[in-house]
């Protein structure tokens, strides 16, 4: 099995003067993932019922962790980046952590509690939750101007 590519996380200090570039890259990522999950939904829904479990297993295998230490390090780096961003943006995690945690939970609603593997009983719900999240981010950021991937069309084709 080939391990997937784990992209290293640059520190906030390294990126803080390049946030506009990061935002542009994020737009491309949001649209890519929105389309990817839409494709998964379409493929899943056009498969015969007898092949749906194998399709879920294939998606699960493609995202398996090959090096947990590496994943843990990236997760810690993302957390550090986020904390540094908050502080640089005027937030005070040391005095209002409850409010900040709620802001995070509002911005990142649960899409797949506990990271359960895809299964024919949950795949559509999980993919639609991802779709809603990416569509909401695209619309909030104004990325959808002129973009054919609006929420109604995404959910209609799913």
Long-range contacts (C-beta under 8 A, 24 or more apart in sequence): 1-61, 1-64, 1-66, 3-66, 3-67, 4-62, 4-63, 4-66, 6-67, 6-70, 6-71, 6-74, 7-74, 8-74, 8-77, 9-74, 9-77, 9-78, 9-81, 10-81, 11-77, 11-80, 11-81, 11-84, 12-80, 12-81, 12-84, 12-85, 12-88, 13-84, 15-81, 16-85, 16-88, 23-141, 26-141, 27-138, 27-141, 27-143, 30-134, 30-137, 30-138, 30-141, 30-143, 31-134, 31-138, 31-143, 31-147, 31-149, 33-130, 33-134, 34-131, 34-134, 34-135, 34-138, 34-149, 34-154, 35-149, 37-127, 37-130, 37-131, 37-134, 38-131, 38-149, 38-154, 38-157, 38-158, 40-123, 40-127, 41-124, 41-127, 41-128, 41-131, 41-157, 41-158, 42-157, 42-158, 44-123, 44-124, 44-127, 45-124, 45-158, 52-120, 52-123, 53-119, 53-120, 56-117, 56-118, 56-119, 56-120, 56-123, 57-118, 59-118, 59-123, 60-117, 60-118, 108-133, 109-133, 124-158, 127-158, 128-155, 128-158, 131-155, 131-158
